[in-house]
Amino acid sequence: MKESEIRPHNLFKKYLELSREDSNNFDKSNFFKTTHCLACDSDKLKDKIIKDNFTYQLCLECNSLFCNPRPSKQALDNFYSISKSAKFWFQEFLPAVEQNRKEKLFRKKAAELKKLIENYEISFQTLCDCGAGSGLFLEELGKVFPDVKLSAIEPGEFSHKILTGKGINTLKQTVENAHEWGNRFDFVTCLEVFEHVHDPKTFVSSLYKLLKKDGYCLITSLGYEGFDILTLKDQSNSISPPHHLNFLSIDGFNKLLKKSGFKVIDIFTPGVLDVDIVLNSESCPEFLKVIQSRGNEALEEFQNFLIKNKLSSHVWVLAKK
């Protein structure tokens, strides 16, 4: 899979332009506060990246990166309701790439989840996808787990209508406020939502509360220790304030989930786009260009090295209540 298949250049460029415009117009006067490390609560932090007037700090204890000072939840909720970039993403970008994302992303993720569940011999009858969007992942899960009862939690009005229209049992609420669905599910999934949330500790604790005893949770997210993010730094399109705020390390994910009561089963990085993303950037290092000169097999072997050694920026965390 290539980055251009799920993020066409012209559409993605337009989104990034709108995102930068929104970021520069973001009202930071009354809604920002500082915090200790979101993962391990350490106060040993240093400024690492400043982008579009937002500062990202690095934790010197667990090596997690996060926006600090941080916008309040109120400011973020308001941003997603009125920002040009969010509107463009949901109304123009996603519809244009829906079929490719379904085939290249969600079908593959569903197959990978099935394999993961088989490897750990996990049995479940109910599953809830948190931040389900338009339900593409749930549709693919329904094909590989036809006997599992599938549900969704989705706060967005537009997405909620799509989900209910597909006949998916949906709670129109944020995960943090989904109290009525507490202790209900055997399995909870949360794909590419974690990097957006205001308070990761509360968010993870809320996922925990949705699960029955011995239930499982899968979180997929962006991680700071991935090759493309470490290489491109502030030039990385993944570091996109105020959309993407949280980039935990492997150690950071482990510590945060354990503090929330989870038993961490596995953390791995199955991402396949790190090399392609860096090659497509204007900041591609000479080292990677030399690898590219050796041919596609050398590039594939390098990406597989990143996956094997947990050095891709696409992180999967499997945990048990």
Secondary structure, 3 states (H helix, E strand, C coil): CCHHHHCCHHHHHHHHHHHHHHHHCCCCCCCEECCCCCCCCCCCEEEEEEECCEEEEEECCCCCEEECCEECHHHHHHHHHHCHHHHHHHHHHHHHHHHHHHHHHHHHHHHHHHHHHHHCCCCCCEEEEECCCCCHHHHHHHHHCCCCEEEEECCCHHHHHHHHHCCCEEECCCHHHCHHHCCCEEEEEEECCHHHCCCHHHHHHHHHHHEEEEEEEEEEEEECCCHHHHHHHHHCCCCCCCCCCEEECHHHHHHHHHHCCCEEEEEECCCCCHHHHHHCCCCCCHHHHHHHHCCHHHHHHHHHHHHHCCCCCEEEEEEEC
